[in-house]
Amino acid sequence: MDVEARTSAGSLRGARLRLSAAFWRRPWLKLLALLLPPVAAFGLVYVTSLGALLASAFWSSDAFTAKVIHSWSLTQFRAIFSLSDPTYLRIAIRTVLIAAAVTVTDAVLAFPIAYYMARLATRRMRSLLFVLILLPLWSSYLVRIYSWTTILSKTGPLNWLLNGLGLPDTHLAYTNWAMWIVFSYVWLPFMILPIYTAIERVPGNFFEASADLGARGPRTFRSVLLPLVFPAIVAGSIFTFSLTLGDYITPLLVGGPGSLLIGNIVYENSSTNLAFAAAFAVVPIGVMGVYLAIARRLGAFEAV
């Protein structure tokens, strides 16, 4: 019995040594063994569900029973992009425009903050700013939305301050302007962090060389800093643009009757008209596919 146990242990040890030697001779095999389980899980969960979504977009639903009819057609896409009844087309365009406006706003706001943190702030001030930027992310998303609902309401702090200064009410509550403000606030940290990282990596002697060549601040910003940081801006825009594109909670709580976005239509039709909801969900996927292709050409993936 002891001989058999020793023989089995020796065989197991030999198998381990052969496997270890195979990994040592072929590094790609070790990489494959490490990546195969998560990639397989990703493919099973995400790619399969995405494929089911794309397939459902070409089906139809029974108007009476809401049962999905597995017959291939472009009916849902014709309804979305119909020019005779452009309701859903307007919603798609509104969603893209608000996402673009939020992205531009966050880029404009994030750049001076990131520059101050990377180049001018002391270590203690930089740490404090990091805490202030990241602290809202530790709180609930709904808490931040309801906080802004209170701020922008007719009797909220904003109108109270304006009335104290002798100015009229803003009437921002439940409008597209309110959505723009809330989206810009909520996603701002996702723009600040990549820009800060990119500015911090720019060598200081680049600015000294620009000054020695006679360039003033605006010319240095335009010709030296902005080209080096631009990929990081595009990288941050991937987050702000995509997160705005797919959000449906903020329009529901902050926006008005004319503030529906793609996410709201998908959510409303997910139980009654699954095929239409799937078809409309394909629209932001296609938009983000084009956006990511452009971002890749601009070198944004190296800055993520």
C-alpha positions as a printed Julia matrix, in Angstrom:
304×3 Matrix{Float64}:
   0.0    0.0     0.0
   2.88   2.36    0.87
   4.56   1.55   -2.43
   1.4    2.39   -4.33
   1.04   5.69   -2.43
   4.66   6.64   -3.11
   4.25   5.73   -6.78
   1.08   7.84   -7.05
   2.77  10.79   -5.3
   5.78  10.5    -7.59
   3.55  10.43  -10.68
   1.67  13.5    -9.48
   4.94  15.31   -8.77
   6.26  14.39  -12.19
   3.11  15.69  -13.85
   3.47  18.98  -11.98
   7.1   19.3   -13.06
   6.2   18.63  -16.7
   3.4   21.18  -16.54
   5.69  23.74  -14.92
   8.35  23.09  -17.57
   5.77  23.52  -20.33
   4.7   26.87  -18.87
   8.34  27.95  -18.54
   9.19  27.06  -22.17
   6.0   28.6   -23.56
   5.08  31.86  -21.76
   2.06  32.3   -24.02
   0.63  29.08  -22.55
   0.74  30.55  -19.04
  -0.93  33.72  -20.3
  -3.61  31.63  -22.01
  -4.26  29.66  -18.82
  -4.65  32.89  -16.84
  -6.92  34.62  -19.34
  -9.05  31.73  -20.53
 -11.41  31.48  -17.48
 -12.32  35.23  -17.28
 -12.53  35.54  -21.06
 -14.78  32.48  -21.23
 -16.99  33.89  -18.45
 -17.11  37.25  -20.21
 -18.03  35.61  -23.48
 -20.7   33.47  -21.86
 -22.38  36.28  -19.93
 -21.83  39.44  -21.95
 -21.4   38.35  -25.54
 -24.24  35.83  -25.31
 -26.61  38.38  -23.81
 -25.54  40.98  -26.39
 -26.18  38.48  -29.16
 -29.63  37.75  -27.74
 -30.31  41.48  -27.6
 -29.3   41.96  -31.23
 -31.42  39.01  -32.31
 -34.45  40.29  -30.37
 -34.15  43.64  -32.16
 -35.15  41.94  -35.43
 -38.21  40.22  -33.95
 -41.66  41.66  -33.28
 -44.2   41.64  -30.45
 -47.88  40.88  -30.44
 -49.74  44.12  -29.68
 -52.41  42.34  -27.59
 -50.48  39.71  -25.61
 -46.98  41.32  -25.75
 -45.64  37.9   -26.74
 -42.46  37.96  -28.81
 -42.92  36.71  -32.37
 -39.76  35.11  -33.73
 -40.09  36.4   -37.27
 -37.17  38.38  -38.72
 -37.98  41.89  -39.91
 -36.86  45.52  -39.72
 -40.19  46.72  -38.35
 -38.77  48.02  -35.06
 -35.99  49.99  -36.73
 -38.45  51.49  -39.22
 -40.51  52.73  -36.26
 -37.45  54.26  -34.61
 -36.1   56.05  -37.69
 -39.46  56.89  -39.26
 -39.6   60.41  -40.72
 -43.39  60.43  -40.86
 -43.54  60.04  -37.06
 -40.09  61.18  -35.83
 -40.9   60.93  -32.12
 -38.33  58.25  -31.37
 -35.81  59.77  -33.76
 -36.06  63.05  -31.82
 -35.48  61.16  -28.56
 -32.38  59.48  -30.02
 -31.02  62.82  -31.27
 -31.8   64.49  -27.93
 -29.92  61.75  -26.09
 -26.82  62.11  -28.26
 -26.86  65.92  -28.01
 -27.22  65.92  -24.21
 -24.42  63.34  -23.93
 -22.21  65.53  -26.15
 -23.08  68.68  -24.16
 -22.27  66.96  -20.87
 -18.96  65.71  -22.28
 -17.89  69.17  -23.48
 -18.97  70.77  -20.19
 -17.04  68.25  -18.1
 -13.93  68.69  -20.26
 -14.06  72.48  -19.82
 -14.59  72.19  -16.06
 -12.13  69.35  -15.49
  -9.11  70.8   -17.27
  -8.36  73.75  -14.92
  -9.06  71.6   -11.86
  -6.76  68.84  -13.11
  -4.06  71.35  -14.08
  -4.15  72.99  -10.66
  -3.92  69.61   -8.94
  -1.04  68.38  -11.1
   1.07  71.56  -11.39
   0.19  74.13   -8.76
  -1.34  72.51   -5.67
   0.73  71.49   -2.66
   0.72  67.86   -1.62
  -1.79  68.53    1.16
  -4.09  70.53   -1.11
  -3.85  67.83   -3.79
  -4.88  65.18   -1.29
  -7.79  67.34   -0.13
  -8.96  67.88   -3.7
  -8.77  64.15   -4.39
 -10.99  63.49   -1.39
 -13.48  66.17   -2.48
 -13.6   64.77   -6.02
 -13.96  61.12   -5.02
 -16.19  61.62   -1.98
 -19.43  61.96   -3.99
 -18.68  58.62   -5.66
 -18.85  56.95   -2.26
 -22.45  58.04   -1.78
 -25.5   56.59   -3.45
 -26.28  57.7    -6.98
 -29.89  58.34   -5.98
 -28.82  60.48   -3.02
 -26.89  62.77   -5.36
 -29.81  62.99   -7.77
 -32.32  63.82   -5.03
 -29.89  66.4    -3.6
 -29.86  68.21   -6.93
 -33.64  67.9    -7.15
 -33.82  69.81   -3.86
 -31.25  72.4    -4.97
 -33.01  73.15   -8.26
 -36.57  73.11   -6.9
 -38.64  76.3    -6.77
 -38.13  76.61   -3.01
 -34.6   75.22   -3.06
 -31.32  76.82   -1.98
 -30.49  78.12   -5.47
 -33.65  80.21   -5.81
 -33.39  81.25   -2.17
 -29.92  82.65   -2.85
 -30.99  84.37   -6.07
 -34.02  85.92   -4.39
 -31.79  87.16   -1.61
 -29.7   88.97   -4.24
 -32.82  90.47   -5.8
 -32.78  88.14   -8.83
 -35.74  86.14  -10.2
 -36.19  82.38   -9.91
 -34.27  80.16  -12.33
 -37.12  77.73  -13.16
 -34.55  74.99  -13.85
 -36.39  72.18  -12.11
 -37.65  69.39  -14.37
 -36.12  70.71  -17.59
 -33.4   69.6   -19.99
 -31.17  72.23  -18.38
 -31.56  70.44  -15.06
 -30.56  67.15  -16.68
 -27.5   68.8   -18.21
 -26.41  70.25  -14.84
 -26.94  67.01  -12.92
 -25.25  64.83  -15.53
 -22.26  67.21  -15.68
 -21.89  67.08  -11.91
 -22.32  63.33  -11.54
 -19.8   62.34  -14.24
 -17.23  65.12  -13.64
 -14.81  62.93  -11.6
 -14.53  60.51  -14.53
 -13.15  63.37  -16.63
 -10.89  64.94  -14.0
  -8.89  61.83  -13.12
  -7.57  60.88  -16.62
  -6.76  64.53  -17.42
  -4.91  64.9   -14.12
  -2.89  61.76  -14.82
  -1.95  63.0   -18.3
  -0.91  66.48  -17.11
   1.16  64.98  -14.31
   3.1   62.91  -16.88
   4.08  65.95  -18.97
   7.73  66.79  -18.15
   8.21  70.24  -16.65
  11.06  71.06  -19.02
   8.54  71.09  -21.89
   7.03  74.26  -20.42
  10.47  75.73  -19.8
  11.51  75.03  -23.39
   8.32  76.63  -24.67
   8.97  79.74  -22.57
  12.6   79.89  -23.76
  11.34  79.88  -27.36
   9.2   82.92  -26.6
   5.8   81.23  -26.3
   3.35  82.77  -23.87
   0.81  80.87  -21.8
  -1.95  80.52  -24.43
   0.54  79.39  -27.1
   2.11  76.87  -24.71
  -1.32  75.54  -23.85
  -2.34  75.28  -27.51
   0.9   73.88  -28.95
   2.44  71.9   -26.07
   0.0   70.92  -23.33
  -3.25  70.34  -25.23
  -1.81  67.91  -27.85
  -0.22  65.82  -25.09
  -3.34  65.77  -22.91
  -5.92  65.48  -25.68
  -5.93  61.61  -25.68
  -6.77  61.74  -21.95
  -9.63  64.14  -22.65
 -10.99  61.71  -25.23
 -10.51  58.86  -22.74
 -12.53  60.74  -20.13
 -15.17  61.54  -22.71
 -15.72  57.81  -23.25
 -16.99  57.59  -19.67
 -19.05  60.8   -19.64
 -20.57  60.19  -23.08
 -21.42  56.52  -22.61
 -22.77  56.91  -19.07
 -25.04  59.77  -20.14
 -26.12  57.86  -23.24
 -27.42  54.91  -21.25
 -28.81  56.62  -18.15
 -32.54  56.62  -17.46
 -32.76  57.47  -13.75
 -31.7   61.12  -14.01
 -34.24  61.98  -16.77
 -36.91  60.22  -14.73
 -36.2   62.16  -11.51
 -34.84  65.48  -12.8
 -36.14  65.9   -16.35
 -39.56  67.09  -17.4
 -42.21  65.61  -19.72
 -40.09  66.41  -22.78
 -36.87  65.05  -21.32
 -37.15  61.38  -22.19
 -33.93  59.72  -23.32
 -33.24  56.38  -24.97
 -32.87  54.62  -21.62
 -36.37  55.69  -20.55
 -37.96  54.3   -23.72
 -36.06  51.02  -23.35
 -37.15  50.72  -19.73
 -40.81  51.52  -20.47
 -41.02  48.99  -23.32
 -38.98  46.2   -21.74
 -42.08  44.49  -20.32
 -44.68  45.34  -22.97
 -42.72  45.42  -26.24
 -39.43  43.6   -25.76
 -38.51  43.62  -29.45
 -38.86  47.4   -29.7
 -36.89  47.89  -26.48
 -34.1   45.7   -27.87
 -34.08  47.59  -31.16
 -33.87  50.96  -29.42
 -31.09  49.64  -27.16
 -29.07  48.88  -30.28
 -28.97  52.61  -31.12
 -26.62  53.67  -28.26
 -24.55  50.53  -28.85
 -24.03  51.6   -32.47
 -23.28  55.2   -31.45
 -20.72  54.04  -28.9
 -19.16  51.68  -31.44
 -18.51  54.61  -33.78
 -17.36  56.77  -30.85
 -14.89  54.15  -29.62
 -13.49  53.71  -33.13
 -12.83  57.46  -33.33
 -11.39  57.49  -29.79
  -9.03  54.67  -30.67
  -7.69  56.59  -33.67
  -7.11  59.58  -31.4
  -5.02  57.45  -29.0
  -7.49  57.51  -26.12
  -7.01  53.87  -25.14
  -3.39  54.54  -24.17
  -4.62  57.16  -21.7
  -7.35  55.05  -20.04
